[in-house]
Amino acid sequence: MTVRSPAGLTAQEHAAFGDAGYLLRPRLIDAEARARYDARFVELANGRAPLPDGMIAMRDVMVVKGAVEPPTPVHGINKILNFEADPVLFGYAQDPRVLDVARQIVDAPVDSSLYVITTNVFNKPPGVDGRHPLHQDLRYFRLRPPEGIVAAWTALAPCTRETGCLAVVPGSHLGGLRPHGDPDWDYVNHAFYGIDGVDQERRIHIEMQPGDTLFFHPLLVHGSGRNRSEGFRRAISAHFASPRCTTDGRDWKTGPHIRAVGGAA
């Protein structure tokens, strides 16, 4: 199958991303690709295939603490992270439809690689709390500048208010990195840090259909709510960094989960 790249970003889209900190591309990823990613996730989450090197299948905290008994293994998984060694799932991070938009947002040179720095399949099952507090992804990264990093987040199932879609605070990426801490909740998943004092009235809920892709700045304040439906809210995601990014103390491009994509290494 030949995958066609999207048209380049318009000046208006560039300006909108700069102002709001995010850009939604509807129907970017086709049904065939989504079906491959979804089937592979279910295969791994249900234990029907061994996890590739470095991959982690994270169980929901309510399952770990015995508050919920999942009816199937996939009902117990909060997310799979580090899918760089999986040729099926990593196809997402190599997709030119994703890479072309990411490259333009971070202003990476046309003849250079981008670098994949994190990968996840998010699986918000029914029957658990599953909320992700409002946070900024730069909390997890040492790379700078922030403008050299962008997230791509593609819905594999309907992401609605009922299923716990993403919520963002437009323009919050312009305010710098804020202090993060552990939410005062009964059940919060490991390393799901949050920001106190966010004006909840400024949130916008981004409802997405399968294939819709949200690109967002690492300083954008965002999170997600509970899944109140009887189905799953599932999405696949990768963060990309420009080769111009730097960090103190080491060559970040040699990290165990870093992969060069979309050009000459």
C-alpha positions as CSV (number, residue, x, y, z in Angstrom):
1,M,0.0,0.0,0.0
2,T,1.3,3.4,-0.9
3,V,0.9,6.0,1.8
4,R,0.4,9.6,0.5
5,S,1.7,12.5,2.6
6,P,-0.7,15.3,3.5
7,A,-0.5,18.7,1.9
8,G,1.9,21.0,3.7
9,L,0.8,23.2,6.6
10,T,-0.7,26.5,5.6
11,A,0.4,29.8,7.0
12,Q,-2.9,29.9,8.9
13,E,-2.2,26.5,10.4
14,H,1.3,27.5,11.5
15,A,-0.1,30.6,13.1
16,A,-2.9,28.7,14.8
17,F,-0.5,26.2,16.3
18,G,1.7,29.1,17.5
19,D,-1.2,30.8,19.2
20,A,-3.1,27.8,20.6
21,G,-0.3,25.1,21.0
22,Y,-2.1,22.4,19.0
23,L,-3.4,21.5,15.6
24,L,-6.1,18.9,14.7
25,R,-5.8,17.0,11.4
26,P,-9.1,15.1,10.8
27,R,-8.9,11.6,9.2
28,L,-5.2,11.6,8.9
29,I,-4.7,7.9,9.4
30,D,-6.7,5.5,7.3
31,A,-8.8,2.5,8.6
32,E,-6.3,-0.1,7.4
33,A,-3.4,1.3,9.4
34,R,-5.6,1.8,12.5
35,A,-6.8,-1.8,12.3
36,R,-3.2,-3.0,12.3
37,Y,-2.2,-1.0,15.3
38,D,-5.4,-1.9,17.2
39,A,-5.1,-5.6,16.5
40,R,-1.4,-5.6,17.5
41,F,-2.2,-3.8,20.8
42,V,-4.9,-6.3,21.7
43,E,-2.6,-9.2,20.8
44,L,0.1,-7.8,23.2
45,A,-2.2,-6.7,25.9
46,N,-4.0,-10.1,26.0
47,G,-0.6,-11.9,26.3
48,R,-1.0,-13.7,23.0
49,A,2.5,-12.5,21.9
50,P,5.6,-11.7,23.9
51,L,6.4,-8.1,24.5
52,P,9.3,-6.9,22.4
53,D,12.5,-5.7,24.0
54,G,12.0,-2.6,26.1
55,M,8.2,-2.5,25.9
56,I,6.2,-2.1,29.0
57,A,2.5,-3.0,29.4
58,M,1.3,-0.9,32.3
59,R,-1.7,-2.2,34.3
60,D,-4.2,0.3,35.6
61,V,-3.7,1.3,39.2
62,M,-7.2,0.1,40.2
63,V,-6.3,-3.3,38.9
64,V,-2.9,-3.4,40.6
65,K,-4.5,-2.4,44.0
66,G,-7.3,-5.0,43.6
67,A,-10.1,-2.4,43.5
68,V,-11.2,-3.7,40.1
69,E,-11.2,-7.3,38.6
70,P,-10.8,-6.9,34.9
71,P,-13.0,-9.3,32.8
72,T,-10.1,-9.7,30.3
73,P,-6.4,-8.9,30.4
74,V,-6.9,-6.0,27.9
75,H,-9.4,-4.4,30.4
76,G,-6.6,-4.2,32.9
77,I,-4.0,-2.3,30.7
78,N,-3.7,1.4,31.1
79,K,-1.1,1.8,28.3
80,I,1.7,0.2,26.4
81,L,4.9,2.3,26.2
82,N,8.1,2.0,24.3
83,F,7.0,0.2,21.1
84,E,10.1,1.1,19.1
85,A,11.1,-2.5,18.7
86,D,7.7,-3.6,17.4
87,P,7.6,-3.3,13.6
88,V,3.8,-3.1,13.5
89,L,3.2,-0.3,16.1
90,F,6.4,1.5,15.1
91,G,4.9,1.9,11.6
92,Y,2.9,4.8,13.1
93,A,6.0,6.7,14.0
94,Q,7.4,6.2,10.5
95,D,4.2,7.2,8.7
96,P,4.9,10.1,6.3
97,R,1.5,11.6,7.0
98,V,2.5,12.0,10.6
99,L,6.1,12.9,9.9
100,D,5.5,15.6,7.4
101,V,3.3,17.6,9.8
102,A,5.6,17.0,12.7
103,R,8.7,18.1,10.7
104,Q,7.0,21.3,9.7
105,I,5.9,22.1,13.2
106,V,9.4,21.7,14.7
107,D,11.0,23.2,11.6
108,A,13.4,20.3,11.1
109,P,15.6,20.5,8.0
110,V,14.1,18.7,5.0
111,D,17.1,16.5,4.4
112,S,17.5,15.4,8.1
113,S,15.9,12.8,10.3
114,L,13.4,13.5,13.0
115,Y,13.9,11.6,16.3
116,V,11.2,9.6,18.0
117,I,11.7,10.1,21.8
118,T,8.6,8.4,23.3
119,T,5.9,6.1,22.0
120,N,2.6,4.9,23.7
121,V,-0.6,3.2,23.0
122,F,-3.1,4.7,25.5
123,N,-5.9,2.3,26.5
124,K,-8.6,3.8,28.7
125,P,-10.7,0.8,29.7
126,P,-14.3,1.0,31.0
127,G,-14.8,0.4,34.7
128,V,-11.7,2.2,36.1
129,D,-11.0,5.8,37.1
130,G,-8.5,6.3,34.3
131,R,-8.2,10.1,34.5
132,H,-5.0,11.8,33.5
133,P,-4.5,15.0,35.4
134,L,-3.8,18.3,33.6
135,H,0.0,18.3,32.8
136,Q,2.7,19.4,30.4
137,D,4.7,16.7,28.6
138,L,7.9,18.7,28.9
139,R,7.9,17.6,32.6
140,Y,9.2,14.3,31.2
141,F,11.8,15.5,28.8
142,R,15.3,17.1,29.2
143,L,15.5,18.1,25.6
144,R,15.4,21.8,24.7
145,P,14.2,24.0,23.2
146,P,10.5,23.0,23.7
147,E,9.7,24.3,20.2
148,G,11.8,21.4,18.8
149,I,9.4,18.8,20.2
150,V,5.9,17.9,19.1
151,A,3.5,15.1,20.1
152,A,1.3,13.3,17.6
153,W,-1.8,11.6,19.1
154,T,-4.1,9.6,16.9
155,A,-7.5,8.2,17.9
156,L,-8.0,4.5,17.3
157,A,-11.5,4.5,18.8
158,P,-14.0,7.4,19.3
159,C,-12.6,9.9,21.8
160,T,-15.6,11.8,23.2
161,R,-16.6,13.5,26.4
162,E,-18.2,10.2,27.4
163,T,-15.1,8.1,26.7
164,G,-12.6,10.5,28.3
165,C,-11.2,12.6,25.4
166,L,-8.3,14.9,25.7
167,A,-8.9,18.4,27.2
168,V,-6.4,21.2,26.4
169,V,-5.9,24.7,27.7
170,P,-5.3,26.8,24.5
171,G,-2.3,29.1,24.7
172,S,-0.9,27.5,27.9
173,H,2.3,26.6,26.0
174,L,3.3,30.2,26.1
175,G,3.6,30.3,29.9
176,G,6.6,28.1,30.5
177,L,7.0,24.9,32.4
178,R,4.9,24.8,35.6
179,P,5.5,22.8,38.8
180,H,4.0,19.3,38.8
181,G,3.1,17.0,41.7
182,D,1.1,14.0,42.6
183,P,-2.7,14.5,42.4
184,D,-4.7,14.1,45.6
185,W,-6.8,11.3,44.1
186,D,-7.7,7.8,45.4
187,Y,-6.4,6.2,42.2
188,V,-3.9,7.8,39.9
189,N,-1.6,5.8,37.6
190,H,2.1,5.8,38.0
191,A,3.9,8.9,36.9
192,F,0.7,10.7,36.0
193,Y,1.7,14.0,37.5
194,G,-0.5,17.0,37.5
195,I,-0.5,20.8,37.8
196,D,-2.3,22.6,40.6
197,G,-4.2,25.8,40.1
198,V,-5.2,25.5,36.4
199,D,-8.3,27.5,35.4
200,Q,-10.6,24.6,34.6
201,E,-12.9,27.0,32.7
202,R,-10.3,27.6,30.1
203,R,-10.3,23.9,29.1
204,I,-11.4,22.8,25.6
205,H,-12.4,19.2,25.1
206,I,-11.1,17.8,21.8
207,E,-13.5,15.2,20.6
208,M,-12.0,13.0,17.9
209,Q,-13.0,10.2,15.6
210,P,-10.8,7.3,14.6
211,G,-8.0,8.5,12.4
212,D,-8.1,12.1,13.7
213,T,-4.7,13.3,14.8
214,L,-3.8,16.0,17.3
215,F,-0.4,17.6,17.2
216,F,0.6,19.5,20.2
217,H,3.4,21.5,21.9
218,P,5.2,19.9,24.9
219,L,4.2,22.8,27.1
220,L,0.5,22.6,26.3
221,V,-1.5,21.9,29.4
222,H,-3.7,18.9,28.7
223,G,-5.2,15.8,30.3
224,S,-8.2,13.5,30.1
225,G,-11.3,12.4,32.0
226,R,-12.9,9.2,33.0
227,N,-14.3,6.7,30.5
228,R,-18.0,6.5,31.3
229,S,-18.8,4.3,28.3
230,E,-18.8,0.5,28.1
231,G,-16.1,0.5,25.4
232,F,-12.5,1.5,25.2
233,R,-10.9,4.8,24.5
234,R,-7.7,4.0,22.6
235,A,-5.1,6.1,20.9
236,I,-1.6,5.7,19.6
237,S,1.0,8.4,20.1
238,A,4.6,9.4,19.5
239,H,6.8,12.4,20.4
240,F,9.2,13.7,17.8
241,A,12.3,15.9,18.3
242,S,14.2,18.0,15.8
243,P,17.9,17.1,15.4
244,R,18.6,20.7,16.5
245,C,17.5,19.8,20.1
246,T,20.1,19.5,22.8
247,T,20.5,18.4,26.4
248,D,23.2,18.6,29.0
249,G,25.5,15.8,29.9
250,R,25.2,13.3,27.1
251,D,24.3,12.6,23.4
252,W,20.6,12.2,23.7
253,K,20.3,10.7,20.2
254,T,22.0,7.5,21.5
255,G,19.3,6.8,24.2
256,P,17.8,3.3,24.3
257,H,14.4,4.3,23.1
258,I,15.5,7.0,20.6
259,R,15.0,6.2,16.9
260,A,15.8,8.3,13.8
261,V,13.0,8.4,11.3
262,G,12.1,10.1,8.0
263,G,15.5,10.9,6.6
264,A,19.3,10.4,6.9
265,A,20.4,9.4,10.4
